[in-house]
Amino acid sequence: HQSIPHLHFQNQYIPHWSNVDLDPQPLQHYSTTSTTSTMSESVASEVVSAMVGGMFSASALYPLEVLKTRMQAETKATKQATNDGSAETNESHQSNATIVENGGSSQHDEDVLTDTMQTPTQKEKQKQKQKQTLKEAYQHAASEGMTSYAKLMFENEGGITPFYSGVVTSAIQSATEKALYFFAYTFLKNGYVDITGINNIGTASNLVLGCMAEWAHLPVTLPIDCVTTAIQTDDKNRGAFVLMANILSEKGIGGFYKGIQAYTVLCLKPAIQYTVYEQVKKIVITARRVQAKTHGQRDVDDTLSAAEAFFLGMVARIVATMLTYPY
């Protein structure tokens, strides 16, 4: 028997030799097995790449994430304090008016007012005043911008440490999210191709598939994201497990899924990002082919360089963030 040096089973290409007798059935079986094995290895490698990339990006950008979360919390606290102050002022005016109408308070009422108006010690008053002053400084810095807020954090909270509080939890959340999203998207995409027979998925279909893939990982990743946010905004520097136990005891399981209504809209973010990336990528490759054809070149590289992929990814992320940021 003549040995065959090389067979391209994946592309179904078999060299033709007239004196070679091959049984097509074993060949087909081997080809399917080889292709399946290759696809499995490809999916596994891409999942690992997505996880590592997610952990790296989450860790590298984590200080900005901390700043964003805390500045949003400061803005919300400022609005809440303003509303509470207005309500207290109205209650105080109503109380004073009632006393005047009744011709003054009784001796019992005066005793109650005296007890409730007792002030703490001078040391406690000074501590409360400093705390309130610092809180107001944070609120003012949040209104000024990221640089002012970051400078205040660095000066008052021990340097760079608070900027990385909870980074491990965030990295785990990002890696889990990327892996589950990729698995879900691959499964849905393959199912779509099998059902419709269309290999070239359009923009609308990509959005729907991406959104469904994002919903698929929320039951797992949303609680981790909730704990990460709690770590970022906790002023007592408690650990992840302590905060988890605190959320569970105060709000139950539902506490880990707070704001899930907004996340149903935020699921569009990676779908929009991926769709924008793919569409812009097609435009770049098409322009490259046209340019190559103009110069009489036949071979065209359809892959993006690292710099091109980074730039396109950045543009896609900006577009997706701008569209979903209110949520």
PLY file of the C-alpha trace (Angstrom):
ply
format ascii 1.0
element vertex 327
property float x
property float y
property float z
element edge 326
property int vertex1
property int vertex2
end_header
0.00 0.00 0.00
1.23 3.47 -0.87
1.40 5.81 2.11
-0.30 9.19 1.89
1.91 11.96 3.29
-0.75 14.63 3.95
-4.52 14.91 3.87
-6.50 18.11 4.42
-9.46 16.48 6.11
-10.79 19.73 7.50
-11.18 21.23 4.04
-12.25 17.90 2.54
-9.28 18.01 0.16
-7.81 14.63 -0.81
-4.89 14.26 -3.24
-5.77 12.14 -6.24
-3.68 9.11 -6.94
-5.07 6.56 -9.36
-3.48 3.63 -7.59
-4.69 4.52 -4.11
-7.74 2.65 -2.88
-9.46 4.51 -0.06
-12.61 3.48 1.74
-14.74 6.66 1.86
-16.73 5.66 4.92
-13.81 5.59 7.40
-12.47 8.76 5.80
-15.76 10.59 6.38
-15.91 9.34 9.95
-12.36 10.49 10.64
-13.02 13.86 9.05
-16.06 14.51 11.26
-14.21 13.48 14.39
-11.21 15.60 13.50
-13.36 18.64 12.69
-15.35 18.28 15.93
-12.13 17.97 17.93
-10.68 21.04 16.22
-13.85 23.05 16.87
-13.87 22.01 20.54
-10.25 23.06 20.95
-10.99 26.34 19.21
-13.98 27.09 21.44
-12.01 26.17 24.58
-9.07 28.36 23.60
-11.36 31.29 22.79
-13.20 30.92 26.11
-9.90 30.93 28.01
-8.77 33.96 26.01
-12.04 35.75 26.78
-11.68 34.98 30.51
-8.06 36.16 30.67
-8.88 39.26 28.65
-11.86 40.02 30.87
-9.82 39.66 34.06
-7.01 41.82 32.67
-9.30 44.60 31.41
-11.36 44.59 34.62
-8.20 44.85 36.75
-6.56 47.50 34.58
-9.65 49.73 34.48
-10.83 49.00 38.03
-9.74 52.36 39.54
-11.95 54.13 36.98
-14.82 51.79 37.85
-14.40 52.63 41.55
-14.42 56.36 40.78
-17.52 56.06 38.60
-19.47 54.03 41.19
-18.55 56.26 44.12
-19.20 59.50 42.27
-22.63 58.22 41.24
-23.30 57.30 44.87
-22.21 60.77 46.04
-24.55 62.44 43.53
-27.43 60.28 44.72
-26.60 61.01 48.38
-26.51 64.75 47.68
-29.97 64.68 46.12
-31.30 62.56 49.00
-29.81 64.93 51.60
-31.38 67.92 49.85
-34.80 66.26 49.86
-34.46 65.19 53.50
-33.37 68.69 54.52
-36.40 70.25 52.85
-38.70 67.76 54.56
-37.13 68.41 57.98
-37.47 72.17 57.50
-41.15 71.82 56.64
-41.75 69.58 59.65
-39.96 72.07 61.91
-42.07 74.96 60.63
-45.26 72.96 61.11
-44.21 72.00 64.64
-43.45 75.61 65.59
-46.74 76.76 64.16
-48.62 74.15 66.20
-46.91 75.26 69.42
-47.75 78.90 68.75
-51.38 78.04 68.00
-51.64 76.09 71.26
-50.21 78.99 73.21
-46.97 77.26 74.06
-46.09 73.76 75.17
-46.84 72.15 78.47
-44.18 71.38 81.06
-44.16 67.76 79.93
-43.50 68.78 76.33
-40.67 71.04 77.47
-39.06 68.14 79.34
-39.30 65.92 76.26
-37.78 68.62 74.05
-34.98 69.14 76.55
-34.16 65.41 76.59
-34.17 65.08 72.80
-32.07 68.22 72.33
-29.28 67.13 74.64
-25.97 67.48 72.79
-23.17 64.88 72.81
-19.76 65.58 74.35
-17.44 68.11 72.78
-15.22 65.35 71.37
-18.13 63.60 69.68
-19.38 66.89 68.29
-15.96 67.61 66.81
-15.80 64.13 65.28
-19.26 64.47 63.75
-18.38 67.90 62.41
-15.22 66.58 60.75
-17.11 63.66 59.27
-19.78 65.96 57.90
-17.16 68.34 56.50
-15.38 65.47 54.73
-18.68 64.17 53.37
-19.49 67.59 51.96
-15.98 67.78 50.48
-16.56 64.45 48.67
-19.91 65.64 47.36
-18.34 68.87 46.12
-15.44 66.98 44.51
-17.91 64.65 42.76
-19.64 67.67 41.26
-16.28 69.07 40.06
-15.10 65.95 38.25
-13.08 62.74 38.35
-9.69 64.35 39.00
-10.82 66.25 42.10
-12.57 63.20 43.52
-9.57 60.92 42.89
-7.23 63.43 44.56
-9.49 63.62 47.63
-9.66 59.82 47.87
-5.88 59.54 47.59
-5.28 62.12 50.32
-7.87 60.93 52.83
-8.09 57.14 52.40
-4.53 55.93 52.44
-3.15 56.41 48.96
-3.83 54.00 46.13
-5.35 51.18 48.21
-9.03 52.27 47.99
-8.80 52.36 44.20
-8.29 48.58 44.19
-10.68 47.59 46.95
-12.67 44.63 45.60
-10.55 44.15 42.47
-10.40 40.35 42.94
-14.18 40.08 43.07
-14.46 42.28 39.99
-11.93 40.14 38.09
-13.84 36.95 38.96
-17.09 38.55 37.90
-15.64 39.70 34.59
-14.04 36.33 33.79
-17.26 34.46 34.62
-19.32 36.90 32.57
-17.10 36.63 29.50
-16.96 32.83 29.63
-20.71 32.34 30.09
-21.49 34.99 27.47
-19.24 33.33 24.91
-20.67 29.86 25.58
-24.25 31.14 25.37
-23.59 33.19 22.23
-21.82 30.31 20.47
-24.66 27.94 21.35
-27.34 30.39 20.17
-25.42 31.30 17.01
-24.92 27.65 16.03
-28.59 26.98 16.70
-29.58 29.96 14.56
-27.40 28.76 11.69
-28.75 25.20 11.95
-32.37 26.36 11.95
-32.18 29.05 9.29
-29.28 27.75 7.22
-27.89 31.31 7.03
-24.21 31.59 7.89
-23.98 35.37 7.46
-25.87 36.71 10.48
-27.31 40.20 10.06
-27.18 43.15 12.43
-30.66 42.68 13.91
-30.10 38.95 14.48
-26.73 39.66 16.11
-28.38 42.11 18.51
-31.04 39.60 19.52
-28.56 36.74 19.96
-26.15 38.94 21.90
-28.91 40.17 24.19
-30.12 36.63 24.88
-26.54 35.53 25.61
-26.18 38.40 28.07
-29.41 37.45 29.85
-28.13 33.89 30.16
-25.25 34.81 32.51
-27.12 37.33 34.69
-28.34 34.80 37.29
-24.70 33.99 38.07
-22.87 37.28 37.54
-25.40 39.78 38.93
-24.88 38.72 42.59
-21.09 39.03 42.14
-21.56 42.48 40.63
-23.80 43.44 43.56
-21.09 42.43 46.05
-18.44 44.32 44.06
-20.54 47.50 44.17
-21.08 47.04 47.91
-17.31 46.77 48.45
-16.67 49.90 46.40
-19.17 52.03 48.35
-18.58 50.58 51.84
-16.95 53.13 54.16
-16.13 50.54 56.84
-13.75 48.49 54.65
-15.57 45.22 55.30
-14.70 42.13 53.27
-16.70 40.45 50.53
-18.04 37.62 52.72
-19.12 40.03 55.46
-21.00 42.17 52.94
-22.57 39.08 51.37
-23.82 37.95 54.76
-25.08 41.47 55.47
-27.02 41.65 52.19
-28.44 38.18 52.75
-29.57 38.92 56.30
-31.11 42.30 55.49
-32.67 41.73 52.07
-32.53 38.00 51.44
-31.71 36.46 48.06
-33.56 39.29 46.32
-30.92 41.72 47.57
-28.40 40.20 45.17
-30.69 40.92 42.23
-31.48 44.53 43.04
-31.81 46.61 39.88
-32.32 43.61 37.62
-34.91 45.63 35.68
-32.19 48.04 34.56
-29.92 45.13 33.68
-32.49 43.83 31.22
-31.78 46.99 29.23
-28.04 46.91 29.96
-27.97 43.49 28.33
-28.02 45.40 25.06
-24.61 46.92 25.82
-22.34 44.00 24.83
-24.71 43.14 22.00
-24.45 46.70 20.65
-20.69 46.68 21.19
-20.22 43.39 19.34
-22.53 44.44 16.51
-20.81 47.80 16.03
-17.41 46.08 16.14
-18.39 43.51 13.52
-19.97 46.05 11.19
-17.02 48.45 11.38
-14.67 45.49 10.88
-16.52 44.57 7.68
-16.19 48.14 6.45
-12.44 48.16 7.16
-11.85 44.83 5.42
-14.01 45.83 2.44
-12.07 49.07 2.06
-8.82 47.11 2.28
-9.96 44.76 -0.49
-11.00 47.65 -2.73
-7.65 49.33 -2.17
-5.78 46.10 -2.93
-7.83 45.55 -6.09
-7.04 49.09 -7.22
-3.31 48.41 -6.86
-3.59 45.05 -8.63
-2.97 42.95 -5.52
-4.64 39.55 -5.25
-3.78 38.49 -1.71
-5.62 40.51 0.94
-5.16 40.06 4.68
-8.65 39.79 6.22
-7.37 39.91 9.80
-6.99 43.00 11.96
-3.77 44.01 13.62
-3.66 44.38 17.40
-3.78 48.17 17.10
-6.74 48.06 14.70
-8.66 45.60 16.90
-7.98 47.77 19.96
-9.15 50.93 18.23
-12.30 49.32 16.80
-13.10 47.77 20.17
-12.71 51.15 21.85
-15.04 52.83 19.35
-17.63 50.06 19.73
-17.44 50.28 23.53
-17.91 54.06 23.47
-21.00 53.77 21.26
-22.53 51.03 23.43
-21.78 52.92 26.66
-23.26 56.18 25.41
-26.49 54.45 24.37
-27.00 52.49 27.61
-25.40 54.82 30.23
-28.68 56.24 31.63
-29.52 52.75 32.88
0 1
1 2
2 3
3 4
4 5
5 6
6 7
7 8
8 9
9 10
10 11
11 12
12 13
13 14
14 15
15 16
16 17
17 18
18 19
19 20
20 21
21 22
22 23
23 24
24 25
25 26
26 27
27 28
28 29
29 30
30 31
31 32
32 33
33 34
34 35
35 36
36 37
37 38
38 39
39 40
40 41
41 42
42 43
43 44
44 45
45 46
46 47
47 48
48 49
49 50
50 51
51 52
52 53
53 54
54 55
55 56
56 57
57 58
58 59
59 60
60 61
61 62
62 63
63 64
64 65
65 66
66 67
67 68
68 69
69 70
70 71
71 72
72 73
73 74
74 75
75 76
76 77
77 78
78 79
79 80
80 81
81 82
82 83
83 84
84 85
85 86
86 87
87 88
88 89
89 90
90 91
91 92
92 93
93 94
94 95
95 96
96 97
97 98
98 99
99 100
100 101
101 102
102 103
103 104
104 105
105 106
106 107
107 108
108 109
109 110
110 111
111 112
112 113
113 114
114 115
115 116
116 117
117 118
118 119
119 120
120 121
121 122
122 123
123 124
124 125
125 126
126 127
127 128
128 129
129 130
130 131
131 132
132 133
133 134
134 135
135 136
136 137
137 138
138 139
139 140
140 141
141 142
142 143
143 144
144 145
145 146
146 147
147 148
148 149
149 150
150 151
151 152
152 153
153 154
154 155
155 156
156 157
157 158
158 159
159 160
160 161
161 162
162 163
163 164
164 165
165 166
166 167
167 168
168 169
169 170
170 171
171 172
172 173
173 174
174 175
175 176
176 177
177 178
178 179
179 180
180 181
181 182
182 183
183 184
184 185
185 186
186 187
187 188
188 189
189 190
190 191
191 192
192 193
193 194
194 195
195 196
196 197
197 198
198 199
199 200
200 201
201 202
202 203
203 204
204 205
205 206
206 207
207 208
208 209
209 210
210 211
211 212
212 213
213 214
214 215
215 216
216 217
217 218
218 219
219 220
220 221
221 222
222 223
223 224
224 225
225 226
226 227
227 228
228 229
229 230
230 231
231 232
232 233
233 234
234 235
235 236
236 237
237 238
238 239
239 240
240 241
241 242
242 243
243 244
244 245
245 246
246 247
247 248
248 249
249 250
250 251
251 252
252 253
253 254
254 255
255 256
256 257
257 258
258 259
259 260
260 261
261 262
262 263
263 264
264 265
265 266
266 267
267 268
268 269
269 270
270 271
271 272
272 273
273 274
274 275
275 276
276 277
277 278
278 279
279 280
280 281
281 282
282 283
283 284
284 285
285 286
286 287
287 288
288 289
289 290
290 291
291 292
292 293
293 294
294 295
295 296
296 297
297 298
298 299
299 300
300 301
301 302
302 303
303 304
304 305
305 306
306 307
307 308
308 309
309 310
310 311
311 312
312 313
313 314
314 315
315 316
316 317
317 318
318 319
319 320
320 321
321 322
322 323
323 324
324 325
325 326
